[in-house]
Amino acid sequence: MQNALKSVLKNPALQLALEAVILSFLLYWSFFSWLAFIAFIFAVFYFYFSPSFSWQEYLSSFLILFVSSLALRPLIPAESWWGIAFYAGFFGLFFILLGVKNLVFINRQLLYHFFNNTLFFLVFLVFFLTNKSELFLLKYFLTFFVIFIIFKELLDCHINFERPICPISIKRNLMSAGFSLLTIQFLWAISLLPMGFLNSSALMLILVLTLKDLVFNHLSGLLNRQVILKNITILIIFSLIIFTASNWQL
């Protein structure tokens, strides 16, 4: 047993998997014990900041993942299928985040994009699962801020600006603010539809993926009529699928 544990700790990927399993177990057990809740908070910060390199680059994603897990924890029953999927999903997300931060994976950019998209989905889940009538302005402002820092981190990590008209940081902040403002408008509109939280979150994710693809094509100089039509077509098809699968309750 001791030799097996040593071999696991020598393999970076297996070590990350072990850490993610520990965090998922502590998060699950925190539903029943406050000691496990304290242990989870301690462990999640310890695993992220050790080793200490590259922690600044993905700090926003880490904090949003951490807060989202705490926010969704009391909203999803631990013993339900949703609970099992939630804790399994958290295992995968923390495994990816640690692997990207610690330079374990080869294709880090693709995995980070997947992680970034899932982070958006978690934020939408938290929004639609909570009571939207309470603290209306504060909730929308916080959601706007979270969307801003998620997208800003994506730009900071993975987009190279060529011949910027204004300083890079200013341009990225303006693009992130515009993206967040447009997203929050869609969020407000979808919140008025009589759909379930899962379908509403899925529809928002499709909209965000469409906006992100348009932004990336614009930055790379590949945005044209064909790209726009492709995105509109995909958006319409998936929106129709979501609307058809929704249980409308007027």
Secondary structure, DSSP 4 states (H G I P E B T S, - for coil): -HHHHHHHHHSHHHHHHHHHHHHHHHHHHTTT-HHHHHHHHHHHHHHHHSS-TTTTTTHHHHHHHHHHHHHHTTTS-TTSHHHHHHHHHHHHHHHHHHHHHTT--SSHHHHHHHHHHHHHHHHHHHHHHS-TTTTHHHHHHHHHHHHHHHHHHHHHHH---SS-SS-HHHHHHHHHHHHHHHHHHHHHHHHTS---HHHHHHHHHHHHHHHHHHHHHHHTT---HHHHHHHHHHHHHHHHHHHHHS----
